Amino acid sequence: MQKVNSGTAYIIWGLCFFGICGGQRLYTGNVFSGLIYLFTFGVFGIGQFLDLILIPGMVNKRNIYLRGLAAGNGTGSNPAITLNIGDLQELQQYQTSQPSFSKTPMQKLLKAAKDNGGTLSMAQAVLYTELEPPEVQELLIEAQKHHLAEITNDPETGAIRYHFDL
């Protein structure tokens, strides 16, 4: 799996001293803003210097995206909910392996994501949390707001996949 590196991004950032700005954004997959930086000298230098703080987050976001691609997932958005026998079998295995003490829905969601390699479908999230789909959708939105999850789509089925950085 390819992985971007903060050190490399900072080295590329240093090219701004030679008049080449925005390379760090291109390197981290932010092509549009990278081109803007290139043609505006890093938004007149202000954006370029702000990136000194933003580079670790850009690198982390890019690496999450690349992990999703390596797992066979693309990007996009499709609110389709798919349920299959494999999900039901995973739920049965999950339920029998879990202690009986009560967890919050977010804890159940994070535990399920951890047990599934950091990736869940909407159907899996519904099964593991034992909540209704609208409640799970709110829970997943909350996870995104707190930077716990990122949404991508399976390129073959178009189904949403939620990637958790665990």
BELZI-V443484 format. One record per residue. N is the residue number from 1. OMEGA is omega in whole degrees, 0 to 359 (none if undefined). Layout:
n=(N:N)
omega=(OMEGA:OMEGA)
//
This chain:
n=(1:2:3:4:5:6:7:8:9:10:11:12:13:14:15:16:17:18:19:20:21:22:23:24:25:26:27:28:29:30:31:32:33:34:35:36:37:38:39:40:41:42:43:44:45:46:47:48:49:50:51:52:53:54:55:56:57:58:59:60:61:62:63:64:65:66:67:68:69:70:71:72:73:74:75:76:77:78:79:80:81:82:83:84:85:86:87:88:89:90:91:92:93:94:95:96:97:98:99:100:101:102:103:104:105:106:107:108:109:110:111:112:113:114:115:116:117:118:119:120:121:122:123:124:125:126:127:128:129:130:131:132:133:134:135:136:137:138:139:140:141:142:143:144:145:146:147:148:149:150:151:152:153:154:155:156:157:158:159:160:161:162:163:164:165:166)
omega=(175:180:176:190:179:180:178:179:178:177:178:177:182:177:179:179:176:176:180:183:175:180:180:179:176:181:182:174:179:189:183:181:176:178:176:179:182:184:180:182:178:185:178:175:183:180:180:180:175:180:175:179:187:185:181:178:178:179:180:180:180:180:175:178:181:176:178:177:180:179:178:181:176:177:180:178:177:186:181:175:179:179:179:182:179:178:180:178:177:180:180:178:181:183:181:182:185:173:187:180:186:176:175:178:180:178:177:180:180:178:178:179:179:181:181:177:177:183:178:168:177:181:178:180:178:182:184:182:182:176:175:182:179:178:178:179:177:179:179:176:177:178:177:181:181:177:176:185:176:181:170:178:173:184:181:184:183:181:179:172:179:181:180:180:183:none)
//
